[in-house]
Amino acid sequence: MQSFLSQIAQTYVVEINWLDRWQVYQRLQELEIPCWCEANQPLTVEINSPAAAVQLWSVTQQFTAVRQDLISTLKRSWQIH
């Protein structure tokens, strides 16, 4: 299964505010999602599974979404469960 996932891995450039880029990079590293970021360059992320895609979305939302939107999403999640 791992060899299949490595065959479908894709690399994405993540456009994010340069002030937040380092924090997003560090969090993705903690989640063991392959990524790299050179000085004055955008963050590049390798997505090799649906879980990694969701984690990337979640991490970027933490830094880019309006606080009220995050609260609303969390409340909806609690209501579903």
C-alpha positions as CSV (number, residue, x, y, z in Angstrom):
1,M,0.0,0.0,0.0
2,Q,2.8,2.4,0.8
3,S,4.4,2.1,-2.6
4,F,1.0,2.8,-4.2
5,L,0.6,6.0,-2.1
6,S,4.1,7.2,-3.0
7,Q,3.1,6.8,-6.7
8,I,0.1,9.1,-6.3
9,A,1.9,11.8,-4.2
10,Q,1.6,15.3,-5.6
11,T,3.5,18.4,-4.8
12,Y,1.6,21.7,-4.1
13,V,2.7,25.3,-3.7
14,V,0.8,26.8,-0.8
15,E,0.1,30.5,-1.0
16,I,0.1,31.7,2.5
17,N,1.1,35.0,4.2
18,W,4.8,35.0,4.7
19,L,4.3,35.8,8.4
20,D,2.3,32.6,8.9
21,R,4.4,30.4,6.5
22,W,7.0,29.4,9.1
23,Q,4.3,28.3,11.7
24,V,2.4,26.3,9.0
25,Y,5.7,24.7,7.9
26,Q,6.6,23.7,11.5
27,R,3.1,22.2,12.2
28,L,3.2,20.2,8.9
29,Q,6.7,18.9,10.0
30,E,5.2,17.8,13.3
31,L,2.5,16.0,11.4
32,E,5.2,14.3,9.3
33,I,3.9,15.8,6.1
34,P,6.8,16.3,3.7
35,C,7.2,20.0,3.0
36,W,9.9,22.6,2.4
37,C,10.3,26.3,2.4
38,E,13.3,28.2,1.3
39,A,14.0,31.9,2.1
40,N,11.7,34.2,0.1
41,Q,10.0,31.2,-1.6
42,P,6.5,29.8,-1.1
43,L,5.8,26.8,1.0
44,T,5.8,23.5,-1.0
45,V,3.9,20.5,0.4
46,E,3.8,16.9,-0.8
47,I,0.4,15.3,-0.4
48,N,0.4,11.5,-0.5
49,S,-2.9,10.6,1.1
50,P,-6.4,12.0,1.7
51,A,-5.5,12.3,5.4
52,A,-2.5,14.5,4.5
53,A,-4.8,16.7,2.3
54,V,-7.2,17.2,5.2
55,Q,-4.4,18.0,7.6
56,L,-3.0,20.5,5.3
57,W,-6.4,22.2,4.9
58,S,-6.9,22.2,8.7
59,V,-3.5,23.7,9.4
60,T,-3.9,26.4,6.8
61,Q,-7.4,27.2,8.1
62,Q,-6.0,27.8,11.6
63,F,-3.9,30.7,10.2
64,T,-6.1,32.1,7.4
65,A,-9.7,31.7,8.5
66,V,-11.6,34.4,10.4
67,R,-11.9,33.4,14.0
68,Q,-15.7,33.4,13.9
69,D,-15.7,31.0,11.0
70,L,-13.5,28.6,13.0
71,I,-15.9,28.8,15.9
72,S,-18.9,28.1,13.6
73,T,-17.2,25.1,12.1
74,L,-16.3,23.7,15.5
75,K,-19.9,24.2,16.7
76,R,-21.3,22.4,13.6
77,S,-18.9,19.6,14.2
78,W,-20.1,19.2,17.8
79,Q,-23.8,19.2,16.7
80,I,-23.1,16.4,14.1
81,H,-21.6,14.2,16.7
